Amino acid sequence: MSTSLDKWPDADNDAGVTESTAAAAGLSFRVLGPLEVRLDGRELRVSAAKQRILLASLLLAAGRVVTTDQLVTNIWGDSPIRSARQTLQVYVTRLRDLLGEDTIVTVGHGYLLSAGRGELDLADFDATVDDATKREDDGDLRGAAGLLARALDLWRGEALADVPSEALHQQVVTSLDERRLSVTERRLALELRTGRAETVVGEARRLVTAQPLREHPWALLIRALHATGRQAEALAAYQEVASLLADELGIDPGAELRELHQAVLTGELAVGDGDAGTAASRSVPPVPVVVPRQLPARPAGFVGRRAELDALERWLGERQDSSLVVLSGPPGVGKSAVAVAVGHLMADRYPDGQLFVDLRGFSAEQAMRPADVLPRFLRSLGLPATQVPVELDEQAATYRSLLAGRQVLVVLDNAASAEQVRPLLPGAPGCGVLVTSRDQLRPLVAIDGARFVPLDVLSAEEARLVLAQEIDAERLVADRSAIDHLVELCGHLPLALRIASANLAIGPYDRPSDYVAELRRGERILDLWSGGDGAVVGAAFGISYSALAPATQRYLRLLSQVPGPDFTVPAVAALVDEDERDVKGRLDALVAASLVQPHASGRYRMHDLTREYAVRRAENDEPVQVREAARQRLVDWYIGQADAALVPRFTSLRLVPRSDRVPAPAAEVGIEWIDEEFANLMAAISHAAAHGPPVVSWTLADALRPYFGATERHVEEVAAAELGRGAAERAGDDVGLASMHFLLCDAAYQRRDDAGSVAHGRQAVELFARAGDRLGEAAAWHNLGGAYDIADRHDEAIACVERAVAMFAVDEPDLATRARAGLGSLRAKIGQLAEATAELETVLEIVSSAGAGYADLSLGQVLRLCGRLPEATRHLERATDIHAGIGHRSRATQARIELARCRCDAGDYAGAREAATAALRTAETFDDRLLALDARVALAEAEVRAGGAAEWVDVVPALVDDLVETSDEERTLAGLAVLGLVRRRVGDLDGALAADERALHLATRHALRLPYDDALTSRTATLVGLGRLDEAIEQGEEALGRHRQTGRRLLEARTLEHLGDAREASGDRAAADGLRAEARKVFEAIGAAEATPPSRAGR
């Protein structure tokens, strides 16, 4: 272009500029992200910040004149230097030197730079959006959505992220961000209209997270959730945005959201628009809704209470709002029985189930906190354990979301305070909540709108009916006066009456009057009980207690030392230090006396009043050292049983020394024992942290460490570790404190909290070292290596594990061998496959069969990456068998997924499909979301490579969205690899390129060598298909060199094929034949008989 024109346009009129200066110079510019300049594909660096501001100002107004005054303001703000105009001219000159003399033109009192479509990404963005609008107007919705996606792919982050101009960011960048957001919303709306709701869910969630006060993204999310059959989540999303707007802005949702909410509630919103019923959309079913049925069995012998039941049914049956009712009365009056009875009566009103929990608010054992209850409720409502949040407020929010739109009755028995109840209340209409308490819980009535139902004692007639269930009618009638007197002495309380009737039925009383006389004498023990009705109940307990044999009385006293909600015969045998055969008889006697209740197969519990009575008896009749010794025997038994269940199955090191008191189990203990006793074990940790002995809290938490990991109960893992940590800090025990930091490091690792994992890992190393515990320190170094690994600090991770190996080698060679297995996996991650293979093969030569499972799995993974497929298959099959045999479900599932990938690489697509499907079935059975996603990705790759790409083209993007939500970069990259593959196979090369570039960016950011290399090969194939042959050859040669450096034979062969395609397309047939022949040799050498698709560029 000429340096002079006959006529220059005015500053506000660009009509006189008819030619692009950038095009003439071969320049291209990018402002939708960090500022970039390229000359004939080569990057030109504009390093000076103020020159970047100048260039950005001209590019944002490309084709229009920017005045000198505006440029001065953009560069220096409101306080320009004195020589601003002269300095500006210097900057212009320097840019011209870099870009070309004709690129920036002086026009009057300003400057102009012309750059249009194909030269400036912003111009490309605007033009592509315009093209999409035309497609939409023509009715091509899918084509329009694709064009908008292509426009958005031009963005590489925040516009002008490296241009430090406050004026530009305020005046221009903000409006650019708004345009980007609007286009994103338009694209998602089009995706919804074309039946791709699953894809929209993940993207809309990210949008509302980034822009929580913007209403339209919330509307898109609600529509997408509803379209995928997730009505409850759609209603929960509305509740969430309504609360946000009220809290942050003090406003209600706008008309769009209100109308949408009403349509979801009434069922007037169609479930999906457009092609929502395709095979692909059906391939990803919504998470099944779980209907919990947690109410205990209907209370036996329930009588009366008609007025209270009618009131409860009436108030809990109201449908216009969530119903909250407080049922309050004195101890022993039968509140729990009434609550359970009404719950069963109202099962039809609450078809989505019932949740029940004994909050133990007034019990002698530790009361349940909301943080103890919510994880249980969330899992009962179908939320996988891996998705249960750790923080209480997040747990409560998720709970409210899951209940939104559902009709569930929540029974909160034995609550102590409103604070214990509030986090457990649903947030949306439809659910009912029944709270029982000795307290009236007036704050719930005054603030939360609860209805209040007082529960009084039984009437005289109802009380006689209770006695009649155990006493024959003849005795009742013959001694009516004594019966009436007995009713009065029992205060008309159901619990006292049941105990009295049991005493009459089994005691040495010819007439009821004899028992009444003794009951009166029983008042001599009322100093054990205080006041009112409690005195009467205490007298009844006293009669029952006196009737027991002395040995059975001792049992009742010592049962008061059980910290958890229930107990078994073996647990009681440990508590009282007697044979299990004797224990069963004593418990039967306590059951007959109504002092202990069987509530499940082989399990027993005590009413909270019975427990209180037992506590007071123990305090009066048992020395402190006897009580402490009983409790110590029980927790030692818990620790021994936990170790017996877990140590043979898992290779975890016990970090806390075990006391000599811990007994060896009499028989083999299955892992299901932990499942059954879990509530008692957590209660024991909590009780020991609060009341002692403190060492129990961190020892038992350490014993459960492998169980927490295998079952992914990370909420409870954090709770146990925090309790143990507090106890160890108070006790000044460095080993105990170190072991709890070790556990917290584990938990943070599982949640992908790299900063928390590293921090706790460092603390564990330091504390074990300070305590002189070399074994613990070595284990902590190994753990810290894992923390550094998820923080993408791979060199530090390897250094930590190497240090652990060296320390273990001195005292524990077996542990050193195990650590070397982890070291091999880390080396593989950074591309050192030969070193990793040697490390893992050495490990397998050393370890026993019990420890071979993990080494087989790791070696199988590495051998697959190297292309040694038959060997990899053998190791992965053995890893599957070993882990399945020891009950390590997650490792067995992981091994099956790797086996599916290995078979897929070998071209055995049917075998790959079989292994992936089996893994998916197991993962879904045990609610392991991450492994289920892994299995779906492996299944997708096998299906696509077998020729079924069309069925997966809409499924895989949704999988990638789900993977992104896990914040696991390696999993996301595996999904992106399949996404690029499926889009190439269906001919969507632009979509494939976007997936490839996204993978390259993510792998670069997290320093992940192997996924980066994968993405290079994938991008090579895509570029061949696009006809960008020079780029394809350059990219392929880079990929080929990297694969040969790491020893990845399969990727080497695929890359050679793509290069062959590129050479043939560019006219060099001889080179193409040579490359393909080389590829075939590698394929044959490694046993990879891949099916050849119609176009090799689709590989």
N, C-alpha and C positions, 0 to 999 in steps of 0.2 A: 504494500500500500504506500502511496506517496506521502511524503512528509508535509505537504501543503495541499489545501483544498481551496477552490475558488470561493466557497462560502461555508462558514462554520455555523452550526446550529446554535440557537439560544440555549441557555442552561436548562430551560424547562421543556425543550423540544428536541427529540432525537431524530427527527425526520431526515435530517441531512446526512446521517451516518448510515451508509448502505452496505458497508463491508466490514468484516471482522478482522481487527488487527492481530488477534491471537491466532486465527487460522492461518494467516499469511506467514506467521513465524513458527508454526508447528508447535505452539504452546497449548497446554491444557491446565486448568486450575480446579482445585477442590476446596470448598469452604464449608461443606456440611460435615464438619469434624475439625481436626487440626488443619491449619492452612497448608496446602500442598501445591507445588508448581512442578510441572514436568515439561521437558523439551524433548520431543520425539521419543517419549517413553522413559527418559532419564530424569531422575529427580534433581531439581535445582533447589538449593537450600537458601532461604531468606532468614539469616540468623539474627539480624538486629530487630529487636522488638518493635521499634517505632516504624521501621520499614515494613514490617508485617502489618501494622495498623494501616499504613498508607495503602498498601496493596489490597488489603481486605476492604477498605472503604471504597476503592475503585471497582472491585469485583462485585460488591453488593449492589452497586448502581451501574452494572455493566451496560454500556451503550448509552449512558447518560452522563452529563457533566456533573462533577462534584466540585463545588466552589472551594476556593482556598480557605475561606473562613470555616467552612464545615470540616475540612481536613485538619486544620489547626485545632479545632475543638476536639475532634476524634483522637488526635495524637496527644495533646497536652491538657485536655480538659478545660476547666474554667480559669486556669492560671497558666497561660502560655508563657514561654520564655520571651525575652525582648526580640530576639532574632528569629522568631518562629517562622516567618515567611521565607527568610533567606535559607534557614535550615531545611525547610520543606523542599525548597528547590534542589538542595544537595541530595536529599533523600530520593527525589524524583530522578535525578541524574544517575544515582547509583542503581536504582531499579531498571532504568533504561539500559545501563551497561550490562546488567544481568539478563534482562528479558529481550532486549533488542530495542534499537532507537525508535522504531515506529510503533512500539506497543502502547506507550502512554503518550497521548497527544494533548498539547496545551490548547485550551479553548477559552478565550476571553480571560476571565478571572478564575479559571479552574482547570481541571484535567479530566480526561476521558480515556477509558480502556474498554474496547469492545471485545466481548467474548460471548458466543451463543451456544446453541445446542451442539453437543459433541466436544465442546471446549471448556465448559464450565458446568460443574455438577448441579449447581442451583438452577441453571437454565434447563438442564436435562430433567431435573425434578419437576419443574413447572410444566414443561412440555409433556412429560409422561402422564402427569395428573390430568392435563387437558385431554390427552388421548383416551384416558380411562373414562372421562366424562362422556365422550362421544360413544364409546363402547356401551356404557350404561344406558345412554339415551336410545341406542339401537337394540337394547334388550339383551346384550351379551354380558350377563352379570359375572359369569366366571372369568371371562376375558378381562373385564374391568377390574375385578379383584386382583388378577394376576399383574396387571399394569400398575396398580397402586402398590402392590408388594414390591415390584421392581423399582418404583420411585423411592420407596422407603429404604430399600437396600442400598441406595446411594449414600445414606447417612452413616457416618463412621463414629458417631458420638455427638457430643454437644457442638453445635456450630461454632467455628472459630475458637475452639477450646484453648488454643495457645496464643490468642491475640489479646493482649492486655489493655483493652480500651473500654472504660466504663461507659462512655457515650455510645459506642457501637452496640454494646451489649444491651443497654437500656432501650435504644431507639430501633434497632434492627433485629438483633438476635432473639429477643423475646418474642417478636412477631413471627420469626422463623420457627421457633419452637412451637408456637401455637398452630402454625400451618402444618407442621409435622404431626402434631397430636390430632388435628382435625382429619388429616388424611388417614391416619391409623384408625380412627373411629369409623370413617367411611369404609375402609377395607374390611374391618371386622363386621360391619353391618351387612356388607355384600356377602361375606363368607357365611353369615347366618342365613341369608336368603337363598344361598345355594346348598344348604344342608350340611355345612361343615362346622356344626356347633361344637364338637369335641375340640377342634383346633382353637376355637374362639375362647373357650373357658380359660385355658392357661394364659393366653395373651391378655385377656380382659382382667384377670387377677393381677398380673404384673402392672397393668395400666392403673388400676384403682389403688394399688400400693404406692405407685409413684405420684398419683394425683388424687388423693383421697377425698378432696372436697369438690371434685368435678363430677357432675351428676350423670352425664351421658355414658361414660365408661361403666358406671354401676348398672345402668339400664341394660347395656350390652351383656354384662356378666349375668344379670338375672335372666335375660332372655336365653342365653346360651345354656345356663344350668337347667332351666325349665325344658329346653328343647332336648336335652340329653336325659330327661326323666328324673332329674334331681330337684324335685319340687321343694323339699325341705331345705336344701342348701340355697335355693333361690330366695325363699322367704327369709332365711337367716341373713343373706346378703342385704336384703332390704332393711332389716332391723339394724344391721351394722351401720349402713350409711345414714339411716335416720338418726341414730345415736350420735354419730360423728357430727352431722350438721347441727344438731341441737347443742352439743357440747361446745363445738368450736365457733359456730356462727349465731347460735340462738334462733335458728329457723327450722321450718319443716321442709321435707323434700318437695321438689317442684311437681308440677302437674304430670310430667312424663313418668316419673317414678311412682307417684301415687296411683295413677291409672294402671300402670303395669302391675303394681302390687295387688290391686283389687282383681285384676284379670287372672293372676296366678291363684289367688285365694278362691275365686269362684269357678275356676276351670274354664274361663272363657278364652284364655290364651292358647292358641293351637300349639301342640307339641312339635315344634320344628316347622320351618317353611321349606319349600323346594324339595330337593331330593334327599330327604332325611332318612329314607329307609333303604339305602343301598347296602350291599353286602359289606362294604368297608365300614360303614358307620355302625353296622350291627356287630362288627368284630371286636369292638371295645365296649363291653356292656357296662352299665353304671354299677357302682358298688352296691351289693345287695343290702337291703334294709334289714337289720337284725331286730327282732321283736323280743325284748327281754321279758322273762316271767320269773321274777325274783321273790315274789311273796312266799313266805313260809306256808306250810300246810294250814288249812282251816283249823282254828283252835278246837280241840276236842272238848266236849262238855260245855260249850258256850251257851249261856242262858241269858235271857232278858235283853236289856239295853235297847228296847224298841224305839224309844223317843230319841236317843242319841243317834242310832243308826239312821232314823228318818231324817234328822237334821243334817247329818254328814252326807247322805245320799242326795239330799236336795241341793246343798251348797256345792258339793263336788260335781254335781250334774249340770251346773250352769255352763252354758256354751259360749256366752258372749265374751268371756275373758278367762284368763288363767285363774283357777280357783285355789286359794290358799286358806287352809283351815288349821287351827291350832286346837288339839285335843289335850286338855290339861286336867290333872288330878293328882291325888296323893300317891305315894308308892304303894304298890300292891293292889291298886284299884282296878287293874285290868285294861290299862290304856293300849298296850301292845295287842292284846287279844281283840279289842274293838277295832283297832286300825287294820289288822289283818282280815278280820271278818268283813269289814266294809270294802276293803280292797277286792276281795273275791266277789262280793255282791256287784261291784261296779266294773267287772272285767269287760262287759260289752260296751260300756261308755268310753273306755280307754282301750281301743283295739290295738294300739301300737305298743302295748305292753305295760309292765309295772317294774319300777326300780325300788329296791328296798335296802335300807341299811340301818343297823343299830349303831347310833352315834356314841353310845356308852357315855353319855354326858354326866351321869351321876354314879357311874360304876367305879369300883375300887381300882380297876385297871385303867390304863391310859385312855383318855377320851379320844375319839376319832376327830382329826382335823379335816377341814375341807380339802386340803392337799392330799390327805389319805383316801378320801372318798372319790374325788373327781376322776382320777385315773381309772378306778374300777368302773365307774359309771360310763366313762367314754369307751372303754373296751367293750362293755356290755351293749352299748349302742352301735357296735360294729366298727369303731375306729381302730385300725391296726395299732399295735403297741408302738411301732416306730414313729407314728404320727402324734402320739400323745405329748403335748407340750410339757416343758419342765416348770415354767413359771405359773403361779396360781392364777393370775389374771387371764393368762392365755388359755389355761385349762377351762376356766369358767366361761370365757367367750366361746370356745369351741363347743362346750357342753350346750350352751344356749343355742348355738347355730344348729347342732344336731337335733335338738328338740323342736326347733321352729317348724311349724306346719304339721307337727305330729301330735297325737293324742296319747300321752303317756301319764300314768299316775305315779308320782314319786312319794314314797312313804319314808319319812325321816323319823325314826323311832328314837326316843330317849334323848332328846336334844337338851342341852344345858343353857344355850343363849341364842339370841338373834344372830350374833356374829358367826356362830357355828352353822347357821342355817342359810344365811343370805347368799353365799356363793353357789349354793346348790339349788337355787330357785330358777326355773325356766324364765326366758325373757320375752316369750311371745304367747299369744292366746292359744288355748286348746289343751294345755296340760293342767293336771290337778296336783296339788301338793298337800299331803296330810302330815302334820308335825305332831308328835306326842312329846309331852314334857311334864315334869313335876312343877315347873315354873309356868306362870301364865304367859310368858314371852310377850309382854305388853308392847315392846317396840315393834314387833311384827304386826300387831293389830293397829297401832297408831300410825305407823309410817308406811308399812307395806300392804295395808288393806286386808289383813287376815281376818277371817271369821273366827270367833272364839266359841268353843264348845266345852263347858266344864263337865267333867265326869265324876259323879258322886258315887258313893258306895251303893251296893245292891239294896233293893227293897227286902223286907223280911221274907216275902214269898220267893223272890229270886234266890236269896241266900239259902233257904231250905231246899230249893231245887239243886243247888250245888252240892249240898250235903247228901241229897238223895242219890246222887250218882255213885256214891261209894258205900252208903249205909242202906241196908235192906229196909223196906217200907214198914215191916213189923216193928222194928226197933224205933223207927222214927215216930210212929203213931203211939207206941206204948210209953214213950218218954218224951211227949211233946213239950212239956215245960222245960226239961233240960235242953232240948234242942233249941228252943227259943232263947234260953239263957246262953247257949253256946254261940248262937248267931250274934247276940249282943257283945259277948266277950271278944269275938273275932272282929268286932267293929264293922260287920257287913262287908268286909274286904274279901274279894275272891281268893287272893293268895292265901290269906290266913285260913279261910274256910277249906281250901283244898288240902292244906297241911293238916288241919284238924280232922277232916274226913279220912285222910290216909292214916292218921294215928288211931282213929276209932276202928278203922277196918282191919288193921294189922296188929293193934296193941292189945294188951291184956285187960280189956275193959268189958265187963258183962253188960253194963248199962251206960248210956251216954252221960248219966248224972255222975258216974265215977270219974269219967274223963274230965267233966266240967270242974269237979272238985280239985283234981290235980292241976288243971289249968290255972285255977285261982292261986294254988300254992306256987305255981310257976312264977308268980310276980316277984318272988324273992330274987330272980336273976335279971330283973328289969333294969338294973344298973348297967347292963350291957347295951341297952337301947334307950334312946332318949325320946320322951314325950309323945303324947297323942296316940294316934293309931299305931305308930311304930312300937309303942309299948305292948299293945295287944299282939301285934305280929311277932314281936320278940318273945312273948310268952309262948305263942304257938311253936315258934322255932325251938324254944327251950324244951318243950315237951317232946318234940320230935328228936331233938339232939339227945335228951336224957335217955330216950328209949334205945339209942344205938349202943352197940358194943363199944367198949373203950377204944379198940383198934380202929373201928369205923369212925368214931369221933375224931381221932387223930387225922384220919384222911380228910375229913371236912375242914379241919383247921389248916392243914397244909395245902389243900386246894386253893386256899385264899392267896397263895404265893404265885399262882400261875399268872403271868403277865398278859397272856393273850385271851381271845374271846372263847376258846374252847380247848378240849384236851382229849387224848386217846388213852387207851389202857397202857401202851408202852410208855407214854409220857408220864403218866401217873406213877408207873413202876419206878421210873428214874427219880421222880420227885420224892416218893416215900421210901425209896431204897428197899423194895420188896419184889418178890417174884410176880410175874404178870398173872399167873393163875390165881394168886391170892387177891390181886388187885381187882380182877373182874367181879369176884364175889362181893367185895366191899362196895364197889360202885353200884352193883345191883341193889344192895341194901339202901344206899343213898337215893337211888331212883324210887324204890318202894316207899321211902319216907317223903317223897316229893321235894327233896333237897337238891337233887341233880336231875336234869332232863336229858334223855337221849335226843339228838336232833338230826343226826345223819348216821349213815352206816359206820358203826364203830367210834362215833364221836359223841361227846357229852358237853354240856354247858350248865352254868348256874344262873338263876335269876339274879339281877343285880342286888336285890335285897338279901337273898341268900348269901351272896358273896360278902356283902357288908357284915352280915351276922358272923360269917366265918372269919372275916378279918378281925373282928372284935374279940371273938373267942380265941383266936391265935394270939392276939396281943395280950390277953389275960392269962392264957394257959400254956403258951409255948415261949421259952426263952428266945431272946433275939438271935443267939447263935444257932439255935435249932432252925428257926425260920430262914436265916441266911444260908445255912447249909443245904436246906431243901431246895431253895431257889437256885443255888449254885449247881447242885446235881442236875437239875432240869436243864439249865442253859448249857452245861457241859455236854449233856446228852444231845441237845440240839446241835451243838458244834460238831460232835462226833458223827451224828447222822448225816449232816450236811456234807462233811468231808467224805464220808463213805459213799454218798450218792454221786459226788462230783469228781473227786480225785481220779478214780479209775477211768472216767470218761473224758476228762479234759486234762490238758498238759499244763494248766496254770500252776505257778509256783505259790506255795503258801508263804506269804510275807510275814505273818505274825506267828511267833512260836506258839505251839499248843501246850496247854498245861498237861502235866502227867495225869491229872484227874479225868481228862476227857476219855470216856470209855470206848473200847472197840466194839462195833456193832456185833450183835449175836448172829445176824443173818445179812444177806445181801440187801442193799438199799437201792431202790430204783429212783430215778430222777422225779418220778411222779410224787414221791414223798415230799419233795420241796414244793411242788404245786399245791398239795393239800395243806401243808403246814405254813405256807408263805405268810399268811396274816399273823400267825403266832410268832414266827421268826422276826418279822418287822416289829411286832409289839415288844419282843424281848430286847431288840436293839434299842428301841426308844426308852423302855423302862430302865435298862442298864445305864444309858446315858444320863438319865435324870436321877436315878436312885442308887445306882451302883449294882454290882461292882463294875466300874467304868470300862475295864479291860474287855468285858464281854461285848460291849457295843462295837468296838473296832475289830475284835477277833471274829465275831459272827458276820459282820459286814465283809470282812476279807474272805471268809469261807464261802460266802454267796457270790463272790466276784464272777466266777465262770458262769453261774446261772444267770446273773444279770445280763451278761454279754450274749449268751446263747438264746435267751428269750426276749432280748431287746427291751427289758423293762427298765429303761434308763431313768424314768421319773423316780421310781423307787430306789434305783442305784444312787442317784444324787442325794435323795433324802437320807438313806442309810449312811452314806459317806459323810454328809454334813453332821449328822448326829455323832458319829464316831470321831470326826475331827474335833468337834467341840469338847467331847469328853477327853480326848487325848491332850488337847491344849490345856484343859484345866488340871489334868493329872501330870502334865509335864513329861509325857512319854514320847520321845522322838520317833521311835519305831512305829508306835501306833499312829502318830500324826503323819509320818511318811507314808504309811500304808493307805491312809485315807486320801492323801493327795494323789497317790498312785491310782486309786479307784476313781477319783474325780477326773484325773487325766484320761482314763479309759472312757468315762461317760462323755466327756467333752469330745473326744476323738470320734465316738459313735455318732454324735450330733453334728459332726463336721465343724465344731467350734475350735479352729486351729489356735487362736490366741489363748483361749482357756486351757486347751490341752497342753500347749507348750508351757504356760505359767505353772500349772499343777505338776507337770513332769519335772520341771526344774526344781520345784520345791521338794519333790520326792527324792531326787538325786542328792540334794544338799542335806536333807534331814537324815537319810540313810548313811551318808558319809560321816555326818557329825556323830551318829550313834555307833560308828565303827562296824556297821552291818554290811560287809562286802557283798554278800549274796543279794540283799535288798537293793544295794546301790547298783549292782550289775543289772538287775531286773528293771530298775528305774531308768537306767541309760537306754535299755532296749525299748521301754515304753516311750521315752522321750524321742527316740528315733522315729517312731510312728507318728508322734505329734508333729515333728518337723516335716515329715513326708506329706501330711495333708496341708501343711502350710507352704508347700511347693519349695521347701528348702532342702533339696534332695542331697546335696553334698553333706550338709550338717546331719541329715538323717543317717547317711551311711557311716559317718564318723562316730555317731552315738552307738550304733549297733556294733561297729567294729570294737569299740571300747567295751561294750557288754560282752562280746565274744571273748575278748582277752581276759576279762575278769572272771567270767564263768569257767574258763579253761583251767584256772588254778585249782578251784575247789569242786566244781560241778561240771565235768566234761559232757554229761548228757544235756545239761542246759545250754552249754556252749554250742552243741550240735543243733539244738532247736533254734537258737539265735542265728546260727549260720543260715538256716532255712529262710528266715526273715531277711537276712542280708542278701541272699540270692534274689529274692523278689524285688528288693530295692535296686539292685544292680540292673535287673531286667528293665525296670521302669525308665532308667536313663540310657537304655540302649546297649548296656554291656551284657549282651546275651551269652556270649561264650563264657565269660567269667561267672555269670549267674548259673549257667548249666553245670559248670565244673563244681561250683559251690554246692548245688543241690544234689548232684550225683554223689558227692562225698557224703553228704548228710544221709542219703538213703542207704549207703553202705554201712552206716554206723547205727542208725536208730532201730529200735525194736518195732515190731508190728504195730504196737499201740501208738507209737509216735510217727509212723510212716504215712498216715493219712494226709496230714498237712504237707509233708515233703512231697508226696506223690502229686498232690494237687498243684503245688507251686511248680514242680518240675514239669508236669504235664502242660501247664500254661506256657512256660518258657520254651519247651520243645515245639509246641504248636507255633509259637512266634518264629522259631527258627525253620519251620517247614519240615520238621522230623515227625511227620503225622502218625505213622504206625506206632512209634514209640510213645508219642504223646497220648494216643488213644489208650494204650495199655495202662499207663500211669493214671489217667483220669478215670478209667473204669475201676481200677483198684481203689482210688481215693473215694469214689462213690460208695463202693461196698464197705470200706472201713468206716467211713463216717456214718453211713446208715446203720451199721452194726452196733455202734456205740451210742446211737441216739442223738448225734449232733446234726439236727435237721438242717440248719442253715448251711453248714459246710457240705453236707451231702447234696443239697440243692445247688450250691455254687459249683460243685464238681460236675453235676449233670449239665449245667449251662455251658461250662467250658467244653464238655464232651460234645455237646450239640455244635459248638463253634468249630471244633476239630473235625467232626464228621462233615460239616458244611464245607470246610476248606478242602477236604478230600473228595468232594463231589457226591458224598453219600447223603443226599438231601432227605430221603425218607428216614434214615437213621437220625439225622439232625433234628428233624421234626418230632420224632418220637422222644428223644432226650429232652428237648426244649418243652414239649407239652407236659411231660412228667414233672419237670422242674416247676413249671407254671402251676400245675395242679397242687403240688406240695406247698409252694409259696402262698398261694391263695388260701389253702386250708388253714395255714397258720398265720394269716394276715401279715406276711412279710412283704411289704410294698416294694422295697428296693429290689429284692430278688425276683419278685413278680415282673417288675419292669425289665430287669436283665433278661429274664426268660422270654418276654415278648419281643425284645430286640433280636435275640438269637433266633427265635421262631420266624420273625419277619425276614431276616437275612436269608434263611434257608428257603423260605417260600419264594422270595424275589429271585434268588439265583436259580431256583428250579423253574422259573418262568411265570410266576404268579404275581408280577408287579402290579397289574391293574387292580387287584383286590386290596392292595396295601397302600395305594398312593394317597388315600385320605387318612389312613390309620397311622402311618409312621410320623407325620407331622404332629399329631396329637401325642404320640409316645414321646417325641422330643420335648414337647411342652411339659409333660409330666416329669421328664428327666431333669429339665432345667430347674423345676421347682424343688428338686432334691438338693440342689447346690453341690452336687457331686460332679466335678468336671470330667473325670474319666468316663463315667457312665454317660454323660451328655455327649461326649465326643464319639462314643460307640454308636449312639443313636444318630448323630449327624452323619456318620459314615454310611449307615444304611439309608438315611434320607437322601444323600447324594446319589447312591446307587439306584434307588427306586425311581427317582426323578429322571435319571439318565435312561433307565429302561423304558419309561413311558414317553420319552422324547421331550420332557420339560428341561431343556438344557440350561435355561436361565435360572430356573429353580435349583438345579443341581449345582450350578456355579455359586449361587448364594450360599448353599449349604457347605460347599467346600471352603469358601472364604471365611465363613463363620467358624468352621472348625479350625482353620489355620490361625485365626485370631485368638480363639480360646486356648489352643494348645501353646501358642507363643506366650500368652499372658501367664500361663501356669507352668511354663518350662517343662512341658510333657513331650519328650522326644518322639516316642513311637507313634502316638496319635497325630503328631505333626507330620511325620513321614507318611502315614496313611493318607492324610489329607492332600499331600503333594501328589501322590499317585492318582487319587480320585480326581483332583483338579486337572491333571494331565489328560485323563480320559474325557473329561467334560470339554476341555479346550479343543481337543481333536474334533469332537462332535460339533462344536461351534465354528470350526474352520479357522481358528486362531492358531495356525500350525507352528509358527515360529515360537510363540509363547509355550505351546504344548511341548515342543522339542526341548526348549530351555528348561521348562519345569520338570519334564520327564528325566532328563539327564541328571538334574540335581537329585531327584528322588532315587534314581538308580544308584548313584554314588552313595547316598545315605543308607539304602538298604544293604548294599554290599559291605558297607562299613559295619553295620550291626549284625549282618548274617541272616537277614529275613528273606529266605529263598522264595517263598510264595509271592511276596510283594515285589521281589526282584523280577519274577517271571511275568507278573501282571504288567509291571511297568515296561518291560521289554516289548510286550504285545502292543501296548498303547503307543510306544515309540515307533513300532513297526507300522501301525495305522497312520501315524503322523507322516512318516517318511513316504509311504505309498501315496497319501493324499497330496503330498508336495511334489510328486513325480519321480521319486527316487526308489524305483521298484526293487533294485538289487539290494539296497540297504534294508528295505522293509523285509525282504525274504530272509536276510541274514539275522535280523533281530528276532523275527518270529521263530526261526529254527532254534535260536538260542533259548527262547522262551520255552519251546516245547521240550527241550532237553531238561530244563529245570523242573517243569511240571512233571515229567516222567520220573525224574530222580527222586522227587519228594512224594510221589504218589497222589498228586492232586489232579484228579480226572474231572476238571470243571466242564460243565455243559457249555457249549458255545452258543451264546444268544445270537439273535439276528444281526446285531451290530456289535462288533467287539468293543466299540467305544462305550457300550453300555456296561462294561464290566465294573 
